[in-house]
Amino acid sequence: MPCDFGRRRPLRFRWAILQAILLVGFAAGPARSEQEDEKPAGQEVLENSIDRWNRMSPEERERELAKLPPDRARMIRQRIWQYNHLRPEEQRALRERYRAFSQLPPEKQQLVRDRLREFSQMPATRQSEVHDEIRRLRMLSPAQRQARIDGDEFRGRFSPPEQQIIKALSTYLPN
């Protein structure tokens, strides 16, 4: 069943939380759970940066934040607080997106990060239209998605930068 939390939260908030998960890197590369060594191959559990953050001591958190510019540290604190106040099913959906993201090759991860940054800089009205199109495309098969992206209606409705955002996010981020 598709996640419906997006209809109950403001658009900017949902994307901000997703960006926090994708952009915040407190350690190099994706972290693995402490229990991974005990799990058989194929059952490893990737965890997101916010989960790792929540397990850090206050001193460790402050050391990590001290490495960042003050504005970014404040933004991270705010987004982690917001994430921690989501309902469990909303947190699960975001963790699932992060898990899929972390399995992408590094160049695809960077592409998604770049497109999310571009998306966040768009006017709210365009964000809404772009987000709706991404949601529609995610429901299609890869062949149907490509046919829609190649269509005249799509190209006439969205600017080339918007098309790049839509294509990358609908392709590389899961529902």
N, C-alpha and C positions, 0 to 999 in steps of 0.2 A: 504494500500500500504506500503510495507516495506521501512524503512528509507534507503536512499542511500548515506547519507553523508559520510559513511565509505569509499567509493571508492574515495572520493575527498580529504580526509585528511590523513596524514601519520598515520600508525598503532599505533605507540607509542603515538602520540598526542591524538588520540581518547581514548585509554585506560587510559592515564594519566588523562584526564578530568573526565572520569567515576570514576577512583580511587579517584580523589579529592572529587567528590560528595559523594562517599561511605565511604571514610576514614575520612573526615573532620567532626568533631562533635563539634560544638561550644556550644551546649547545650545538656543536657542529653536527650536522646531519640529523636524521630522525633518531630519536631515542627508542630504545626497546624496553619492555617491561622487565622488572627484576626477575620475573618468573620465566622469562623466555628460555633460559638455559634448561629448565626442567620440562619444557614442552617439546613434543615431537616436531620434527621438521614440518613446515607448512602450517603450523598452528601458532606461529609467533604473533604477538599482539603489538601493533604499533600504537604509540600513545601520542597525543598532541602536546604541544608546548605548554598549553594552559594546565593540563593534568600534571605535567612535570613541575610546573610553577607551584601548583597547589601543594605539592609534597615537599617543596623546599622550606627550609627554616626562614624566619624573617631576615636573619643576617645574610643568608645566601641570596634571597630576593633583592635586598638592598645593594649587595655587591654587583649583581647583574644589572640592575637599573642604573647604578652609578656609571656604568660604561656607556650609557646612552645619553643623547642630548635631553635636557629637561622636558621639552615639549613631548618628545617621543615616550619618555618614561611615564609622564602623566597620562598620555593616551593609552599606553599599555595597561597601566593600573585600572583605568576606567573600563577598558574593554574586558579585562579579566573579571572585574567585578560584575559586569553585565552578563558575561558568560556564566558565571557562578550563580546568577539569579534566574537563569532560564529554567524552564521545566525540564525534567529528566529526558523526555522524548526529544526535545529540541537540542539538548546537549548531545544526545546519541546521534541525531542526524548530522550535526556538525562534526562530531568525531568520525563518523563514517565518511564524510567528504574529505576530511583531513587524511584518513587512512588511504583513500583512493589517490589523493593528491601525492602523498608521500611515496607511493609506488611508481609514480611517473619518473621517467628519466630526468636528470637535472635540467636539461635544456627545456623540456616541456614544463617543468615546475616554474622556471624563470619566465617563460611565456605567460603562464597563468598569472603569476605575480604582476607582471607588467600590465596585462589586460585588466586586472582588478584595480590597479592604481589608476589607469586611464578611466575606467568605469567610475571610480569614486570622484573624479574631477569633472564629470559631466553634470549638466544642469539636472535637477531633480525630475523634471518632466521627461527628459530623454532617458534618464536612468530607468524610469518606470516602464517606458516603451521597450527599451532594450531588455530589461529583466523579463518582461512578459514574453518577448520573442525567445529568449533563452529557455524559459520554462516550456514553451510550446515545442521548441526543437528537441528538447531532452526526451519528450514523449515519443518521438519518431525513431524509426530504425535509422542506422547510419546512411543507407541509400536514400531514404525519404528525406532525411535531414539535408544531405548534399543537394538533392533536387530542389528543395526549397531555397537553399542558399544560392544556388545557381539561377534561380528564377528572377524574372524582371521585376515582379512586385517587391521582392526582398531588396534588390539593388536600388529600386526607386524610393523605397521607404527609409533606408538607413544609409548614412554617409559611409565612405570607405573605412574610417577609423571605427565606427560603430559596428560595421560588418566584421572587422577583425576581432573585436571584443566578443561579439555574439558567437562567432565560429569557434574561437578558442575555449570560451567558457562552457558552451553547450557540448563541446567535444570532450574536454578533459576533466570537467567536474561532474560528478554523478548527481543524480536526482536528489 
